[in-house]
Amino acid sequence: MGSPRQQRAEDFSQEITQVTFRLSEGSPLYFDKRVLVAQSEYFAEMLSNESWVEGRTHEVDLRNNPDANHQTVCAIFKFLQD
């Protein structure tokens, strides 16, 4: 069984920044950057570092990934909120 997910405290003193997720089909999805950074080391590195395009633009472009559809990305969002 995998190790439990490490959670960092969400920093609610920071202004709300929405991250836009561009999907292969349909309209984009939006999610709170504070939650992404607190719940995921991957997103923390990506969105807190301006050497990543996502860190500069607050956009994650998944249009070339056919598995990144509305259902799967929403499932990830729900997992990160639990």
C-alpha positions in Angstrom: 0.0 0.0 0.0 1.3 3.5 -0.8 2.4 6.0 1.8 -0.1 8.6 3.0 -0.2 11.9 1.2 1.7 14.7 2.9 -0.4 17.7 3.4 0.9 21.2 3.9 -1.2 23.9 5.5 -3.1 26.1 3.0 -1.9 29.7 3.2 -5.2 31.6 3.3 -3.3 34.9 3.9 -2.4 34.8 0.2 -4.7 36.3 -2.4 -6.9 33.8 -4.3 -5.3 32.9 -7.6 -7.1 30.6 -9.9 -5.2 28.1 -12.0 -6.7 27.5 -15.4 -6.6 23.9 -16.7 -7.0 23.7 -20.5 -8.4 20.3 -21.5 -8.3 18.3 -24.7 -12.1 18.9 -25.0 -14.6 21.3 -23.7 -14.2 24.4 -21.6 -11.4 25.0 -19.2 -11.5 24.2 -15.5 -10.4 26.4 -12.7 -8.9 25.5 -9.3 -7.5 27.4 -6.3 -3.7 27.6 -6.5 -3.5 27.6 -2.7 -5.1 24.2 -2.5 -2.9 22.8 -5.3 0.3 24.0 -3.7 -0.7 22.8 -0.2 -1.8 19.3 -1.4 0.7 18.4 -4.1 4.5 18.7 -4.2 4.3 18.5 -8.0 1.9 21.5 -8.3 3.8 23.3 -5.5 7.0 23.1 -7.6 5.3 23.9 -10.9 3.2 26.8 -9.7 5.7 28.5 -7.3 8.6 28.5 -9.7 8.8 31.1 -12.5 11.1 28.8 -14.5 8.0 26.8 -15.3 5.6 28.4 -17.8 2.7 27.3 -15.5 4.3 29.3 -12.7 4.3 32.4 -14.8 0.9 32.0 -16.4 -1.1 30.1 -13.8 -2.3 27.9 -16.7 -1.8 24.2 -17.1 -2.2 23.1 -20.8 -3.4 19.6 -21.1 -4.9 19.9 -24.5 -2.4 17.4 -26.0 -3.3 14.8 -23.4 -6.4 12.8 -24.4 -6.7 11.3 -20.9 -7.0 14.8 -19.4 -10.8 15.1 -19.8 -13.3 16.9 -17.6 -14.1 13.7 -15.6 -10.5 12.8 -14.8 -9.3 16.3 -13.9 -12.3 16.8 -11.7 -11.5 13.6 -9.9 -8.0 14.9 -9.2 -9.5 18.1 -7.9 -11.8 16.2 -5.6 -8.9 14.0 -4.3 -6.9 17.1 -3.6 -9.7 18.7 -1.6 -10.2 15.7 0.7 
